């Protein structure tokens, strides 16, 4: 199943942080403006969301583009390892 990933990027004293990762099943992923990924089950998707929260919860970014590209690279790297 293909999921479209979204999250909130919030300002803080040390820069922007990412949280509230969500995934919605989709038949038409938008990879131009978002991050899409594939999971074999809802449990696998839930596990990835939990990992994203843990991994990015303590990180801070200087701008939205840096945050987006870093999350995108993390998810795409994970997908490449699955194959």
RONUTOR-414705 format. One record per residue: residue number from 1; residue in one letter; x, y, z of N, C-alpha, C in turn. Coordinates in nm, 3 decimals, padded with zeros to 5 digits. Each point is the difference from the previous one (the first is absolute). Last residue first. Example, Ala and Ser with C-alpha at 12.3 -4.5 7.8 and 13.67 -1.06 7.14 Angstrom:
<recs>
> nr,rest,n.xx,n.yy,n.zz,ca.xx,ca.yy,ca.zz,c.xx,c.yy,c.zz
> 2,S,01.285,-00.225,00.708,00.082,00.119,00.006,-00.077,00.109,00.073
> 1,A,00.029,-00.572,-00.007,-00.089,00.119,00.000,00.090,00.120,00.000
</recs>
This chain:
<recs>
> nr,rest,n.xx,n.yy,n.zz,ca.xx,ca.yy,ca.zz,c.xx,c.yy,c.zz
> 83,X,01.412,-00.290,-00.022,00.002,-00.071,-00.129,00.108,-00.103,-00.006
> 82,X,-00.065,00.309,00.370,-00.105,-00.104,-00.002,00.011,-00.087,-00.124
> 81,X,00.273,00.387,00.061,00.049,-00.113,00.080,-00.100,-00.115,00.001
> 80,X,-00.116,00.410,-00.209,00.106,-00.067,-00.077,00.053,-00.122,00.074
> 79,X,-00.312,00.282,00.216,-00.065,-00.075,-00.108,00.104,-00.078,-00.081
> 78,X,00.156,00.293,00.334,-00.068,-00.115,00.061,-00.065,-00.088,-00.106
> 77,X,00.182,00.403,-00.140,00.107,-00.091,00.038,-00.057,-00.127,00.062
> 76,X,-00.297,00.350,-00.097,00.045,-00.066,-00.123,00.114,-00.098,00.027
> 75,X,-00.160,00.261,00.361,-00.104,-00.093,-00.043,00.044,-00.075,-00.126
> 74,X,00.287,00.338,00.165,-00.011,-00.108,00.098,-00.100,-00.106,-00.047
> 73,X,00.042,00.398,-00.253,00.116,-00.088,-00.017,-00.005,-00.119,00.095
> 72,X,-00.334,00.331,00.049,-00.015,-00.071,-00.127,00.115,-00.098,-00.022
> 71,X,00.027,00.294,00.366,-00.103,-00.103,00.023,-00.017,-00.085,-00.126
> 70,X,00.286,00.363,-00.043,00.058,-00.097,00.093,-00.099,-00.112,00.030
> 69,X,-00.137,00.367,-00.269,00.096,-00.084,-00.071,00.061,-00.106,00.091
> 68,X,-00.299,00.321,00.193,-00.068,-00.085,-00.098,00.098,-00.096,-00.067
> 67,X,00.178,00.323,00.294,-00.079,-00.099,00.073,-00.065,-00.097,-00.098
> 66,X,00.228,00.364,-00.181,00.095,-00.093,00.060,-00.075,-00.110,00.075
> 65,X,-00.255,00.350,-00.178,00.056,-00.082,-00.108,00.096,-00.104,00.056
> 64,X,-00.188,00.328,00.292,-00.096,-00.104,-00.041,00.057,-00.093,-00.106
> 63,X,00.352,00.239,00.331,-00.110,00.046,-00.084,-00.087,-00.118,-00.042
> 62,X,00.365,-00.040,00.314,00.007,00.145,-00.020,-00.115,00.054,-00.084
> 61,X,-00.005,-00.439,00.346,00.037,00.038,-00.136,-00.005,00.152,-00.014
> 60,X,00.033,-00.441,00.393,-00.044,00.135,-00.033,00.057,00.040,-00.135
> 59,X,-00.114,-00.479,00.331,00.077,00.074,-00.100,-00.061,00.137,-00.026
> 58,X,-00.177,-00.357,00.290,00.105,00.080,00.064,00.081,00.082,-00.100
> 57,X,-00.365,-00.290,-00.142,-00.049,00.077,00.113,00.104,00.093,00.061
> 56,X,00.041,-00.340,-00.367,-00.002,00.144,-00.029,-00.045,00.086,00.116
> 55,X,00.035,-00.487,00.033,00.121,00.046,-00.069,00.003,00.152,-00.014
> 54,X,-00.383,-00.221,00.189,00.117,-00.017,00.086,00.125,00.061,-00.063
> 53,X,-00.401,-00.001,-00.252,-00.017,00.085,00.119,00.125,-00.007,00.088
> 52,X,-00.016,-00.292,-00.366,00.018,00.139,-00.044,-00.011,00.095,00.118
> 51,X,-00.094,-00.454,00.074,00.144,00.022,-00.020,00.029,00.144,-00.043
> 50,X,-00.448,-00.133,00.035,00.060,00.004,00.134,00.150,00.026,-00.010
> 49,X,-00.232,-00.069,-00.397,-00.040,00.128,00.058,00.060,00.017,00.139
> 48,X,00.062,-00.415,-00.215,00.079,00.106,-00.063,-00.035,00.136,00.060
> 47,X,-00.254,-00.366,00.141,00.137,-00.011,00.051,00.087,00.110,-00.059
> 46,X,-00.435,-00.044,-00.163,-00.003,00.055,00.136,00.139,-00.003,00.062
> 45,X,-00.053,-00.208,-00.418,-00.014,00.144,-00.013,00.003,00.067,00.138
> 44,X,-00.008,-00.465,-00.014,00.131,00.047,-00.047,-00.001,00.153,-00.015
> 43,X,-00.406,-00.206,00.106,00.093,-00.011,00.114,00.139,00.050,-00.038
> 42,X,-00.336,-00.035,-00.329,-00.022,00.117,00.085,00.094,-00.002,00.120
> 41,X,00.175,-00.250,-00.437,-00.116,-00.009,00.090,-00.015,00.130,00.078
> 40,X,00.332,-00.063,-00.343,-00.073,-00.124,-00.022,-00.126,-00.009,00.085
> 39,X,00.234,00.460,-00.201,00.009,-00.091,00.114,-00.085,-00.123,-00.029
> 38,X,00.232,00.477,-00.259,-00.077,-00.123,-00.005,00.026,-00.082,00.125
> 37,X,00.006,00.563,-00.139,00.078,-00.120,00.029,-00.093,-00.121,-00.002
> 36,X,00.064,00.583,-00.107,-00.082,-00.120,-00.008,00.090,-00.120,00.026
> 35,X,-00.007,00.572,00.061,00.077,-00.124,00.014,-00.097,-00.117,00.000
> 34,X,-00.045,00.516,-00.238,-00.006,-00.072,00.126,00.086,-00.123,-00.003
> 33,X,-00.084,00.299,-00.374,-00.021,00.093,00.111,-00.002,-00.068,00.136
> 32,X,00.081,-00.241,-00.410,00.054,00.131,-00.035,-00.008,00.097,00.117
> 31,X,-00.183,-00.449,00.000,00.143,00.003,00.032,00.065,00.133,-00.039
> 30,X,-00.493,-00.222,00.098,00.051,00.127,-00.049,00.146,00.011,00.041
> 29,X,-00.373,-00.437,-00.085,00.099,00.070,00.082,00.050,00.127,-00.068
> 28,X,-00.431,-00.322,-00.038,00.062,00.102,-00.084,00.101,00.080,00.082
> 27,X,-00.263,-00.340,00.189,00.019,-00.065,-00.130,00.069,00.096,-00.096
> 26,X,00.002,-00.044,00.573,-00.035,00.072,-00.122,00.023,-00.087,-00.123
> 25,X,-00.012,00.050,00.597,00.005,-00.088,-00.116,-00.048,00.076,-00.123
> 24,X,00.230,00.240,00.418,-00.132,-00.028,-00.054,00.018,-00.089,-00.122
> 23,X,00.286,00.188,00.474,00.002,-00.063,-00.132,-00.142,-00.035,-00.040
> 22,X,00.316,00.337,00.370,-00.122,-00.072,-00.034,00.017,-00.059,-00.139
> 21,X,00.283,00.271,00.442,00.006,-00.069,-00.128,-00.128,-00.081,-00.019
> 20,X,00.171,00.348,00.349,-00.135,-00.036,-00.043,-00.001,-00.064,-00.139
> 19,X,00.426,00.296,00.084,-00.075,-00.089,00.089,-00.136,-00.029,-00.061
> 18,X,00.517,00.294,-00.049,-00.105,-00.076,-00.070,-00.067,-00.093,00.100
> 17,X,00.281,00.505,00.032,-00.004,-00.142,00.034,-00.118,-00.065,-00.072
> 16,X,00.347,00.480,-00.019,-00.124,-00.071,-00.029,00.010,-00.147,00.040
> 15,X,00.300,00.358,00.267,-00.029,-00.019,-00.141,-00.131,-00.075,-00.016
> 14,X,00.175,00.132,00.425,00.121,-00.050,-00.066,-00.021,-00.023,-00.149
> 13,X,-00.352,00.157,00.290,00.114,00.086,00.030,00.127,-00.041,-00.074
> 12,X,-00.459,-00.126,-00.236,00.045,-00.012,00.139,00.119,00.091,00.021
> 11,X,-00.438,-00.149,-00.380,00.116,00.080,00.042,00.031,-00.023,00.147
> 10,X,-00.230,-00.370,-00.348,-00.029,00.105,00.098,00.125,00.077,00.039
> 9,X,-00.251,-00.362,-00.370,00.130,00.061,00.025,-00.027,00.123,00.086
> 8,X,-00.279,-00.487,-00.119,00.001,00.142,00.035,00.144,00.043,00.022
> 7,X,-00.201,-00.404,-00.339,00.045,00.030,00.135,-00.008,00.149,00.022
> 6,X,-00.112,-00.458,-00.371,-00.007,00.142,00.035,00.045,00.016,00.144
> 5,X,-00.024,-00.390,-00.448,00.047,00.043,00.132,-00.020,00.150,00.018
> 4,X,-00.230,-00.426,-00.296,00.050,00.137,-00.013,00.030,00.049,00.140
> 3,X,-00.022,-00.526,-00.218,-00.044,00.101,00.096,00.061,00.135,-00.035
> 2,X,-00.113,-00.534,-00.220,00.075,00.125,-00.008,-00.064,00.102,00.094
> 1,X,00.025,-00.570,-00.012,-00.084,00.117,00.000,00.089,00.124,00.000
</recs>
